[in-house]
């Protein structure tokens, strides 16, 4: 009995320690620290700062979801085993449910209506694709802004309105901003690949549940069909159509990722071109 009381006291403390670790590390930016020292071109850096701000907000939401999952898992583990080890194991499992590789499937696993479940996946997919579009748009804005500022600084130097030292300082900031934007887009693409793999896993899982073949991923959505009268049960045709729509959504997500790739390539290429121009100045 004494051991049981000790375990009950130790369990919550160990769970609290686990949560402290989660809160301490879960909000770390996947983009890494800011590397650009902004002295001249705050307007060019703003889209990068906006991406960092949005990512920080997302991380805060995600770590809270993970922490809540850990708390629930810990309470279940402790109640089932009456041991602190059970609380720790439960916390780990709960945290995994909040942020694990199968997060998407686990998120709607309890929804029995396939129409609702597939619609929920499609909604999440649309949101994720829009997030990719915002990243590529921010990268493009940074590209355009820094490119224009570089040309202006070069013209000012040639017209002797600024010194070579100031040109070098301005270029250092421009190059750093372009490199940081490229790095953020690269990190985004890594995450996009993992996310797409999850959605493909969802397609396979849902197709298996519906006893249907996995629909091919298309980059162009199929023409929508006229809606029929509403029914109370899910027909195989309805499920199949929703599966194909979800597959089309994965194709659109892939197109959004490809746009991020294209903008990143432009960011990398312009840095090489600027280096050559600066070398030509002597």
Secondary structure by P-SEA (a helix, b strand, c coil): caaaaaaaaaaaaaaaaaaaaaaaccccccccccccccccccccaaaaaaaaaaaaaaaaaaaaaaaaaaaaaaaaaaaacccaaaaaaaaaaaaaaacccccccccccccccaaaaaaaaaaaaaaaaaaaaaaaaaaaaaaaaaaaaaaaaaaaaaaccccaaaaaaaaaaaaaaaaaaaaaaaaaaaaaaaaaaaaaaaaaaaaaaacccccccccccccccccccccccccaaaaaaaaaaaaaaaaaaaaaaaaaaaaaaaaaaaaaaaaaaaaaac
